[in-house]
């Protein structure tokens, strides 16, 4: 079967193709004898603004006749009309101008024939009376002023499409239940193709109103859907992008619906189907994976583009990537030299200070709304500027059948970089193809051998000229990818993310960062739905399409920096069926992370083995601790008892009553001889395990002591209480007596009971969690609030710093645990589980959580995934502790049990 050359790219943007008819085209001067010789068989396409004849002979050009150029369209009344066809089934079109496309089946600029001409079309099966009135109606619309024309076409489209419903004969299964039917459009670059959307209990269908697609109905099995993304299309929240398994019949579908409500209804309808199981691609998970080296810079940027409504299916919102290299003249590219790299903390327009000064002068002289850059960093024209050799038909569509002037085309990488550094109206970034090693630089090569013309110096436009350090397109892309993944770029990429996707994108921060663009680029700048004048609305849509759009803002706080020195984990082959392979991969990754860590980390494990259970407390266990020498474990409980267990003998070796009220917390001092214990009777108790006696007790607060934390570097103790205060004490090391008058060095007051505390290893930061869900970061150096972190919805039960002090994990009654990047204050991950989370312990890589229903959870926070959930206690797990090397875990629960666990890896 010969491929149909006609496509919607041959029409004007937003033009609608209705239907086609089998027809013969023949010249006006034909006679009865040579009719058979001169006629051309083909398809006559009826479109909203043109008539297109697509001849079967691939060597013949397609002929497009714009309706606005037509003088008359009628049933032919020529002398031979009835002789050629008894029923005079001939349509005559007289026009002032027409267009010839794809002559000789060669992709080339269209030929515009500016002369009067008459075309005769003999309809093979349809009758003139069936199609001529519709063509004439569209012709009348083309003669009207733009507003009336658009209004009339819209009415025609509405009338035609409203008569069509989904043809249920296309259903795969007679027992499928129809969930939802609506109208929408399939979106591909520069093309919007309307049709009917049908969601059933087992499939999603799209039936276009026309026959331009290679299929009458597109079908997607619901189990094949792996990701659904709500998108904005032309600055309106009406898009829905669906990604499927790679082996599916349809791997990708981008739909646009009439309104946000209809889009949301389809989105929710899909989510409600039990056979739809989506991939876990939470934004915070991806950010944390990127920070840890699981995701490459390239993949993370692709992900951020997707989150910001950038898609390969929409040229107005095509993924944007940064220029990262600024050296395009050296014979050898030195990726170890910082001078080879572009400054990613500044937008392209601010890299040249002289140009920036001139732009600022111009901006000051403007009347509001003011902007620095009158051109965007990503727009359809810029995307196709780079891709014209790979997708020349897109450029012909965008530029009305013409390529750009040879001197303005993408001819040389060094020249383009020079232009974006010096030109007052060129600030474009690049596209993913510059770093896509799978694409091997095919966009740089004139694969189709298209004649793009000659430059002013007589040079013929062919392949793109590369910098001297590149031996070819593949080498060019590989070196750029190496640069993108380098430590230098990894250290700086978060600044560029702030500019494009983050807090420096808009407002005062954008102004300070010299990152101001024309107001129409920003989401929310104009409400297209409120504009009822079709002319005005169309003009704005064209402006938005041509100028480019700022990505949707994803981050409102500074983006966290990537951990450098950790190469990205590259994807591996295989079917993923072997659990051991996954474990090996995780161990390898953790070893790489360990190698750049200055702190001790746990041995890699994925499950726990119960090696010593103890049920010796009379009431719930409130705290547990492991000795640094790993010889013993201690626990305290609501029964006022302190208990000590020998690990080697696996038995209880001591039990002491220390108070008339519950004990809340305990800390084993670095010498493994002393304990500090908090009590509900408001006291802080110092107990010597070597001599087996209480050394000291002091009234630490005005209400129950609820939690304790120890800062080993400066030998400080921090206590929290139900009296809503946190107190910092000094001079309690090595069993010395507590003297409140001299030992108390700071107090931090809160608005609610203190529920948890943690201190960084360098003793510079303290975090306090409260019964109200607040998480407050304090500076112990200045004794003031450092920052208020995003809160929990209820009591914060536990919080803990990573060993390097760069991250914090918290968990609470709201069933959520949160991971914070402290340099930026950003919550980089949050996860809500099925039970309240009462306690936690982590080494910066692996997290152990205790739940209110008795579960212990083991999370890998490098790859950000749950490794194991195991039943541990009857009732809540109230306390958990881990030895420094991660070879011993101890937990305590409401069931009065203390359990010693041995971490291991599942085979």
C-alpha positions, -999 to 999 in steps of 0.1 A, spaced: 0 0 0 14 34 -10 19 59 17 -5 89 16 17 120 13 -10 143 26 -7 153 62 -21 181 84 13 197 84 5 208 48 -23 230 61 -23 263 80 -19 260 118 -52 251 134 -68 244 100 -92 215 101 -94 187 76 -130 174 73 -131 147 47 -120 136 13 -134 122 -20 -120 100 -47 -117 122 -78 -100 127 -111 -82 160 -118 -82 171 -154 -73 203 -173 -99 228 -186 -89 223 -222 -94 185 -222 -114 169 -250 -133 137 -250 -106 118 -268 -76 126 -245 -95 128 -212 -83 93 -202 -47 103 -210 -48 136 -191 -68 128 -160 -51 122 -127 -66 99 -101 -63 110 -65 -81 123 -34 -98 157 -31 -94 169 5 -119 193 19 -104 215 46 -116 246 66 -94 270 46 -83 251 15 -90 224 -10 -61 199 -15 -57 174 -43 -34 145 -35 -26 126 -67 -19 89 -66 11 94 -88 39 102 -63 58 121 -88 30 146 -93 28 176 -68 0 179 -43 -21 210 -52 -34 232 -24 -60 258 -34 -66 283 -6 -103 291 -4 -95 328 0 -78 327 -34 -108 311 -51 -130 333 -74 -157 307 -81 -165 272 -70 -194 255 -89 -207 225 -108 -189 226 -141 -211 237 -170 -185 232 -197 -193 218 -232 -179 184 -223 -194 182 -189 -221 157 -198 -200 138 -223 -173 130 -198 -198 120 -171 -236 116 -178 -245 130 -144 -221 160 -147 -204 150 -115 -176 177 -119 -166 205 -96 -149 235 -111 -126 257 -91 -114 290 -105 -86 306 -85 -61 335 -85 -33 315 -69 -25 279 -59 4 260 -43 23 230 -55 38 208 -28 62 178 -28 67 177 -65 87 147 -76 80 134 -40 109 156 -29 107 176 3 114 212 -8 100 247 -4 65 249 -19 59 265 -53 34 294 -51 18 298 -85 4 333 -87 -17 331 -118 -54 325 -126 -62 289 -131 -92 266 -133 -92 231 -119 -118 204 -127 -125 175 -103 -146 146 -114 -160 129 -83 -159 91 -86 -184 80 -60 -197 111 -42 -223 133 -59 -217 170 -65 -248 178 -46 -234 161 -15 -201 180 -13 -204 212 -33 -227 230 -8 -202 223 20 -173 236 0 -192 267 -11 -201 274 25 -164 272 35 -156 294 5 -181 320 17 -165 320 51 -131 326 35 -144 359 20 -154 373 53 -133 395 76 -111 374 100 -135 376 130 -166 366 110 -146 340 91 -134 323 123 -169 325 138 -185 309 108 -159 281 106 -163 274 143 -201 271 137 -195 247 108 -170 226 128 -194 225 158 -223 214 136 -203 187 118 -186 173 149 -217 174 171 -234 150 147 -207 124 153 -205 100 182 -180 73 189 -186 42 167 -190 14 192 -184 -12 165 -147 -4 171 -148 -17 207 -125 -46 212 -147 -63 237 -186 -64 237 -185 -65 275 -165 -33 279 -184 -8 301 -184 28 288 -171 51 315 -169 84 297 -172 99 262 -161 133 253 -146 154 225 -109 163 223 -79 166 200 -48 146 195 -17 169 197 14 164 177 40 191 168 22 219 150 -9 198 146 -42 196 164 -65 168 152 -100 167 167 -120 135 174 -140 115 200 -125 101 232 -140 71 248 -129 56 281 -142 21 289 -134 -3 317 -105 -18 298 -94 6 271 -90 43 261 -100 50 225 -95 80 202 -115 82 170 -105 112 148 -132 129 129 -112 126 97 -92 98 80 -58 114 80 -44 90 106 -31 56 96 -57 40 119 -95 46 121 -94 43 159 -65 45 183 -67 20 211 -48 19 244 -51 -10 269 -55 5 304 -29 -19 319 -3 -6 294 -6 30 308 24 37 330 22 75 334 -5 102 330 5 139 331 -19 169 333 -5 196 310 -13 231 300 -18 237 263 -15 273 249 -13 284 286 -46 267 294 -49 237 317 -66 214 292 -38 189 282 -34 153 292 -3 133 281 -4 95 284 27 73 284 25 35 279 47 5 280 74 4 253 60 -28 238 24 -13 236 7 -8 203 5 29 212 34 42 234 23 78 237 -8 100 233 -12 137 240 -47 150 242 -62 184 245 -98 188 258 -122 217 256 -120 228 292 -100 221 324 -131 204 339 -134 180 310 -97 173 312 -99 166 349 -129 143 344 -110 122 320 -79 122 342 -99 111 372 -118 86 352 -85 69 342 -72 69 377 -104 53 390 -100 23 368 -85 -7 388 -65 -19 358 -45 14 357 -13 10 376 10 40 373 47 43 378 59 61 409 74 93 397 69 116 426 86 150 421 104 148 454 115 113 449 132 122 416 149 152 432 163 131 460 174 104 435 191 131 414 209 145 445 222 110 453 234 102 418 207 77 409 194 100 381 217 116 356 216 154 350 202 147 316 173 125 329 165 149 357 163 178 333 140 158 311 119 150 342 117 187 353 107 197 318 79 172 319 68 185 353 68 220 339 45 211 310 73 208 284 67 180 260 82 168 227 46 169 213 42 206 216 67 230 200 54 259 220 65 241 251 94 219 239 119 207 265 146 233 272 182 225 281 211 248 290 242 256 271 269 242 294 301 247 273 314 281 262 345 270 245 338 263 208 372 274 194 398 252 210 413 221 192 407 201 224 379 205 249 392 204 285 364 193 308 386 197 338 390 234 332 362 256 347 369 282 319 354 257 294 320 260 311 292 286 309 281 303 341 249 285 349 239 309 377 230 335 351 205 335 322 219 336 287 211 373 283 231 382 314 264 363 304 277 393 284 278 422 309 281 449 281 250 436 264 232 433 297 239 470 306 224 480 272 193 458 278 188 473 313 190 509 299 163 500 273 142 483 300 143 515 322 130 536 293 100 513 287 65 519 299 51 490 320 50 461 317 88 462 315 110 434 304 147 428 297 145 403 269 122 408 239 130 373 227 125 340 246 150 312 253 126 286 238 100 290 211 88 269 181 110 288 157 141 282 179 133 245 183 129 241 145 160 263 140 180 234 156 159 206 141 153 217 105 176 190 91 158 163 110 122 176 107 122 199 76 85 194 71 78 211 104 98 241 93 78 243 60 46 242 80 57 269 105 70 292 78 43 288 52 61 264 29 95 281 30 128 275 47 146 304 64 172 325 46 204 304 43 224 329 64 198 328 92 198 290 94 216 268 120 248 265 100 275 266 127 276 258 164 304 283 171 284 310 152 252 303 171 270 305 205 287 338 194 253 352 184 235 343 217 264 359 235 264 392 216 231 397 197 206 421 214 176 398 205 190 363 206 188 345 240 180 310 231 191 280 251 194 245 234 173 214 231 178 178 245 192 166 212 225 184 220 230 159 248 211 128 236 237 101 229 210 78 215 202 104 188 239 104 178 237 140 166 214 132 136 199 167 138 233 181 128 234 162 95 215 170 62 204 133 60 177 140 34 200 160 11 177 190 10 187 220 -9 187 247 18 204 272 -5 237 291 -4 250 315 22 263 350 13 298 337 9 287 312 -17 289 282 8 261 256 3 241 248 33 246 212 43 257 197 76 262 219 106 297 231 112 310 218 145 337 232 169 373 221 162 373 198 192 345 176 177 355 149 152 319 144 141 282 147 152 284 117 175 316 129 191 302 164 196 271 151 214 291 127 235 315 154 247 286 177 255 269 149 274 301 143 294 302 180 301 266 180 313 273 151 337 306 166 349 311 176 386 314 213 375 279 213 360 265 191 388 277 217 413 260 246 394 230 231 377 207 239 406 212 276 399 200 272 363 170 252 376 162 281 399 161 304 368 140 282 345 118 262 368 123 277 402 120 307 425 140 330 402 116 325 374 91 353 384 87 383 406 114 402 426 138 373 425 136 372 387 143 409 385 173 405 408 186 377 387 181 396 354 156 371 343 126 392 330 108 383 298 78 397 279 46 394 301 27 372 276 53 344 282 41 338 318 14 315 329 -16 334 341 -7 366 323 -38 364 301 -70 344 305 -78 331 271 -112 317 282 -124 352 291 -117 366 257 -148 362 235 -135 382 205 -123 354 183 -99 378 164 -83 390 196 -81 355 210 -65 341 178 -40 370 178 -30 362 214 -27 325 207 -4 332 177 17 355 199 20 329 226 28 302 201 54 323 183 71 340 212 74 310 236 62 302 271 79 303 305 78 267 320 53 261 347 70 270 380 79 239 400 99 252 429 94 282 451 125 277 473 161 275 461 167 241 445 191 218 465 226 211 451 236 178 438 261 157 457 292 156 436 318 129 433 291 103 427 287 94 391 251 88 380 240 52 382 236 42 345 207 20 336 215 -17 332 201 -43 309 183 -75 319 147 -83 326 149 -73 363 137 -107 374 166 -114 397 163 -99 431 200 -104 437 209 -82 407 188 -54 422 205 -59 456 240 -59 439 230 -27 421 219 -11 454 251 -22 472 272 -9 444 254 25 446 257 27 483 294 19 482 299 48 457 280 71 481 299 57 511 332 64 493 325 102 493 311 103 528 332 116 557 311 98 582 305 62 593 276 46 575 257 14 580 264 -18 561 239 -23 533 209 -44 544 173 -49 533 157 -69 561 160 -77 598 163 -110 617 149 -112 653 178 -126 673 168 -117 709 133 -107 721 128 -95 757 94 -89 774 105 -76 807 89 -42 810 55 -39 827 43 -10 805 52 4 771 88 9 762 96 46 756 133 46 745 161 23 736 198 28 730 228 7 718 263 10 735 291 22 712 310 -10 720 279 -31 710 281 -51 743 248 -41 757 215 -24 750 194 -3 774 157 5 775 134 27 796 96 26 799 64 40 813 69 16 842 98 38 855 123 10 849 157 12 833 167 -22 819 201 -34 805 206 -64 782 238 -82 773 240 -87 736 264 -116 737 245 -135 764 211 -124 750 196 -118 785 186 -90 808 214 -82 832 200 -52 851 166 -37 861 164 -5 881 135 17 892 146 53 888 115 74 894 79 73 906 68 83 871 74 72 835 108 75 820 107 91 785 142 90 770 177 77 775 212 84 761 243 63 765 273 86 770 304 81 747 323 64 775 296 36 776 296 39 814 270 66 820 234 72 811 213 104 809 176 97 814 146 120 811 116 115 834 80 126 835 86 139 870 104 169 854 139 155 863 170 147 843 188 117 858 225 108 855 231 71 861 264 53 863 262 17 849 297 7 861 288 13 897 251 6 892 239 37 910 223 71 903 249 98 903 227 129 901 192 141 895 182 177 887 148 193 880 153 202 844 119 216 835 86 228 849 68 198 834 77 163 821 109 159 803 98 144 770 130 140 749 168 143 751 196 148 725 234 147 730 260 168 712 292 150 715 315 176 699 308 203 725 296 179 752 261 195 753 228 180 764 195 193 749 163 185 767 127 191 756 96 192 778 58 194 780 64 229 794 70 240 757 107 248 762 140 233 750 170 238 772 207 234 763 230 222 791 268 220 792 294 204 815 277 170 819 303 148 804 320 119 822 294 117 850 299 152 864 271 167 885 245 189 869 245 225 882 215 243 867 229 277 876 260 272 855 251 243 832 221 258 815 234 279 786 203 284 764 165 281 764 142 281 733 105 286 740 78 271 718 40 273 715 34 236 721 48 205 739 82 194 727 80 159 712 114 153 697 150 167 693 181 162 673 215 179 671 240 178 642 274 162 648 292 196 646 267 209 673 258 239 651 222 231 645 193 218 666 159 207 654 128 206 677 95 190 668 63 198 686 29 183 694 13 209 670 34 196 640 60 224 639 96 217 629 120 245 639 156 246 631 178 265 656 213 278 654 232 268 686 259 293 677 236 323 676 209 308 698 182 319 674 158 304 649 176 293 617 144 284 597 110 271 601 106 239 581 74 228 564 53 214 592 35 181 598 -3 180 602 0 166 637 25 156 663 61 152 652 72 120 668 108 119 657 134 139 638 170 132 629 199 149 610 220 130 585 256 125 597 269 153 575 241 177 587 229 185 552 196 167 555 169 160 581 142 133 583 111 137 604 80 116 610 47 120 628 12 112 637 0 123 602 16 90 589 41 109 568 79 111 568 97 140 553 132 146 540 146 181 540 176 196 523 188 221 549 210 242 526 179 253 507 152 245 533 134 225 506 114 194 514 130 171 489 108 141 497 76 132 516 58 99 518 25 90 536 23 54 548 -7 34 562 0 40 599 13 67 623 51 68 623 63 69 659 101 66 657 130 66 632 168 61 628 190 67 598 226 71 586 218 95 557 212 66 533 191 40 549 161 49 570 143 27 596 108 37 607 86 23 634 48 24 629 18 26 652 5 -7 640 37 -26 648 56 -25 615 92 -17 610 100 -1 576 134 -1 559 137 26 532 166 31 508 168 69 506 195 68 478 172 51 453 142 63 473 123 31 476 108 8 503 131 -22 508 110 -41 535 80 -38 557 81 -64 585 59 -71 615 78 -63 647 56 -56 676 20 -60 687 9 -24 689 30 7 682 68 5 677 77 34 700 115 34 698 143 22 675 181 25 677 210 13 655 247 7 662 271 31 644 281 5 619 245 -7 612 251 -43 623 227 -42 652 192 -28 655 170 -26 686 133 -17 689 108 -12 717 71 -12 716 38 -7 733 37 -45 738 64 -40 765 89 -59 744 125 -50 735 138 -68 704 174 -70 692 176 -75 654 204 -85 631 203 -67 597 208 -89 566 204 -88 529 176 -109 513 188 -134 487 
